[in-house]
Amino acid sequence: MTDQLRFDGRVAVVTGAGGGLGREYALLLAGRGAQVVVNDLGGSVHGDGATQRAADGVVEEITLGGGEAVANYDSVEDGEKIVQQALDQYGKVDIIVNNAGILRDRTFHKMSVDDWEAVYRVHLYGAFKTTHAAWPHLREKGYGRVIMTASSSGIYGNFGQANYGAMKLALMGLANTLAIEGAKYNIFVNTIAPIAASRMTDGLVPEPIYKAIGPERVAPLVAYLCHEQCSVSGRKFEVGANWAAEIRWQRTSGLRLPLAEKMTPEHIAEHWDSLTDFSTPDYPVSSLDAFQIVDDQVKSG
Ligand SMILES: NC(=O)c1ccc[n+]([C@@H]2O[C@H](COP(=O)([O-])OP(=O)(O)OC[C@H]3O[C@@H](n4cnc5c(N)ncnc54)[C@H](O)[C@@H]3O)[C@@H](O)[C@H]2O)c1
């Protein structure tokens, strides 16, 4: 059995930690020794309003349990203020869990610019601002663990969630490049797509399922990915209901024509089955893998 994974001496920022998944991450990290900045704006699930009660409640839970935490009430749109609080209070930052989120679900034809921008500003811009503010400190120390929170709605699509799905998959794109840029500084950036009972999913899943998929069943994977023992970066995981699995890209071997020939739409139509045949796939992991085929094509003429 692995020794207990501890976070003594580590400082974690968890955004949107006043409830739901973020609260569980904060409780677990603090329960294992981390000093935690519990960030939460405390607004509604649609992003209206604000209250300090959400973050205060979680800080109280942590401190009553003997842990160390401080509340932060800023919006992730002002992520630099959250990171500054970690620096002021604890002198450094080691872990960023980008978790804050809202919903503005509407079918695309009814979606307003405001619905789009509100979801953009919390999920994508907020994770950018918070991570961007922490980045120089992580680089300077040569240590960091960063989590981005995606969603199956981004990976696979979901009716009524064009704004949310777009931002969630964009976070995975952000993580892909940060993992590359962070590698030599020992900054690892991974993405999760969780499924859990929270106010976001309340009423959307049948009651017996809702009761069984508490956010505490997601937190262990997040804690592992935030630990110094975790040696992976740029990876993507689905997690929920005591299930955690990695996902990756798969590509068909595809249709290839010599460059000397002219490819036409009719070629595509004629060879559609082989272009989309996954019986002999490969699993690209970098943009070099994408470029490799093009290079082969050019070399073989
Ligand atoms: N619950 C699920 O099944 C599920 C599925 C996929 C993705 N997610 C993602 O997981 C994350 C956590 O969601 P949850 O299910 O715990 O929902 P939740 O509503 O309980 O938690 C989100 C928290 O973020 C806070 N927040 C919102 N806007 C903020 C802002 N601008 N600044 C700071 N805090 C802000 C909210 O106050 C709230 O406490 C979200 O990013 C969500 O999109 C959840």
The ligand as an SDF file (V2000), in Angstrom:
LIG
                    3D

 44 48  0  0  0  0  0  0  0  0999 V2000
  -20.6670   18.5170  -11.2990 N   0  0  0  0  0  0  0  0  0  0  0  0
  -20.3970   17.9600  -12.4560 C   0  0  0  0  0  0  0  0  0  0  0  0
  -20.8990   16.8680  -12.8120 O   0  0  0  0  0  0  0  0  0  0  0  0
  -19.4450   18.6360  -13.3940 C   0  0  0  0  0  0  0  0  0  0  0  0
  -19.2670   18.0890  -14.6610 C   0  0  0  0  0  0  0  0  0  0  0  0
  -18.3330   18.6370  -15.5230 C   0  0  0  0  0  0  0  0  0  0  0  0
  -17.6140   19.7390  -15.1170 C   0  0  0  0  0  0  0  0  0  0  0  0
  -17.8360   20.2950  -13.8790 N   0  0  0  0  0  0  0  0  0  0  0  0
  -17.0450   21.4560  -13.5200 C   0  0  0  0  0  0  0  0  0  0  0  0
  -16.5400   21.3090  -12.2080 O   0  0  0  0  0  0  0  0  0  0  0  0
  -16.3600   22.5840  -11.6100 C   0  0  0  0  0  0  0  0  0  0  0  0
  -17.0480   22.6140  -10.2570 C   0  0  0  0  0  0  0  0  0  0  0  0
  -18.4400   22.5270  -10.4520 O   0  0  0  0  0  0  0  0  0  0  0  0
  -19.4530   21.9810   -9.3550 P   0  0  0  0  0  0  0  0  0  0  0  0
  -20.2120   20.8960   -9.9880 O   0  0  0  0  0  0  0  0  0  0  0  0
  -18.7680   21.7430   -8.0730 O   0  0  0  0  0  0  0  0  0  0  0  0
  -20.4570   23.2270   -9.2530 O   0  0  0  0  0  0  0  0  0  0  0  0
  -20.6670   24.3260   -8.1070 P   0  0  0  0  0  0  0  0  0  0  0  0
  -21.6050   25.3330   -8.6710 O   0  0  0  0  0  0  0  0  0  0  0  0
  -21.0220   23.6670   -6.8360 O   0  0  0  0  0  0  0  0  0  0  0  0
  -19.2090   24.9410   -7.9240 O   0  0  0  0  0  0  0  0  0  0  0  0
  -18.7000   26.0010   -8.6790 C   0  0  0  0  0  0  0  0  0  0  0  0
  -18.1910   27.0500   -7.7140 C   0  0  0  0  0  0  0  0  0  0  0  0
  -17.5520   28.0870   -8.4450 O   0  0  0  0  0  0  0  0  0  0  0  0
  -17.8620   29.3030   -7.8330 C   0  0  0  0  0  0  0  0  0  0  0  0
  -17.7230   30.4090   -8.7930 N   0  0  0  0  0  0  0  0  0  0  0  0
  -18.5140   30.7060   -9.8320 C   0  0  0  0  0  0  0  0  0  0  0  0
  -18.0690   31.7840  -10.4870 N   0  0  0  0  0  0  0  0  0  0  0  0
  -16.9410   32.1870   -9.8270 C   0  0  0  0  0  0  0  0  0  0  0  0
  -16.0260   33.2380  -10.0290 C   0  0  0  0  0  0  0  0  0  0  0  0
  -16.1690   34.1110  -11.0280 N   0  0  0  0  0  0  0  0  0  0  0  0
  -14.9790   33.3270   -9.1970 N   0  0  0  0  0  0  0  0  0  0  0  0
  -14.8110   32.4650   -8.1600 C   0  0  0  0  0  0  0  0  0  0  0  0
  -15.6850   31.4560   -7.9120 N   0  0  0  0  0  0  0  0  0  0  0  0
  -16.7230   31.3190   -8.7380 C   0  0  0  0  0  0  0  0  0  0  0  0
  -19.3050   29.1420   -7.3870 C   0  0  0  0  0  0  0  0  0  0  0  0
  -19.6660   30.0760   -6.3720 O   0  0  0  0  0  0  0  0  0  0  0  0
  -19.3100   27.6970   -6.9060 C   0  0  0  0  0  0  0  0  0  0  0  0
  -19.0520   27.5760   -5.5160 O   0  0  0  0  0  0  0  0  0  0  0  0
  -16.9160   23.5980  -12.6140 C   0  0  0  0  0  0  0  0  0  0  0  0
  -15.8590   24.1170  -13.3870 O   0  0  0  0  0  0  0  0  0  0  0  0
  -17.8140   22.7500  -13.4780 C   0  0  0  0  0  0  0  0  0  0  0  0
  -18.0040   23.3190  -14.7460 O   0  0  0  0  0  0  0  0  0  0  0  0
  -18.7210   19.7660  -13.0200 C   0  0  0  0  0  0  0  0  0  0  0  0
  1  2  1  0
  2  3  2  0
  2  4  1  0
  4  5  1  0
  4 44  2  0
  5  6  2  0
  6  7  1  0
  7  8  2  0
  8  9  1  0
  8 44  1  0
  9 10  1  0
  9 42  1  0
 10 11  1  0
 11 12  1  0
 11 40  1  0
 12 13  1  0
 13 14  1  0
 14 15  2  0
 14 16  1  0
 14 17  1  0
 17 18  1  0
 18 19  2  0
 18 20  1  0
 18 21  1  0
 21 22  1  0
 22 23  1  0
 23 24  1  0
 23 38  1  0
 24 25  1  0
 25 26  1  0
 25 36  1  0
 26 27  1  0
 26 35  1  0
 27 28  2  0
 28 29  1  0
 29 30  1  0
 29 35  2  0
 30 31  1  0
 30 32  2  0
 32 33  1  0
 33 34  2  0
 34 35  1  0
 36 37  1  0
 36 38  1  0
 38 39  1  0
 40 41  1  0
 40 42  1  0
 42 43  1  0
M  CHG  2   8   1  16  -1
M  END
$$$$
